[in-house]
Amino acid sequence: MMVICRYLFAAFAFCLLAITAADAQGGKSHRIVIQVDQNDPAVMNLALGNARNVIKYYRQKGEDVEVEFVAYGPGLNMLRADTSPVKDRIAELAAADPKVVFSACNNSKEAMEKREGHPITIVPQATIVPSGVVRITQLEEEGWSYVRP
């Protein structure tokens, strides 16, 4: 019985050390998904500004932050290589922070291609996901905070 108590105490002490070490390093992590569903440069710029401000705030506090933009419907224009009014800002933000991700809805991309009659190229910083709404749902189910500018 004494041996079991020693092992339990050692396991408890190890867990306590791990938690304390995480707290000492800032410990808290923030994950934010930003929805863009409008073809409006003001909304796109607002979304990028929101991300910049959130990143700056949490990094100044020594806390980790991840941001994922999900663009779908008319908002996919934000991530189109040929129509994005903010592609320079996207490139700048992606280059400055590897924890910023841009996701483009494939459903919206295919609908636009069908309507316009030609393939659509997405900016190189973006990844195509099967569905923008499904991606947001997945992230929220994983505990991400949702922002819609």
Secondary structure, DSSP 8 states (H G I E B T S, - for coil): -HHHHHHHHHHHHHHHHHHHHHHHTT--EEEEEEEE----HHHHHHHHHHHHHHHHHHHHTT-EEEEEEEE-GGGGGGGBTTT-TTHHHHHHHHHH-TTEEEEEEHHHHHHHHHHHTS---B-TTEEEES-HHHHHHHHHHTT-EEE--
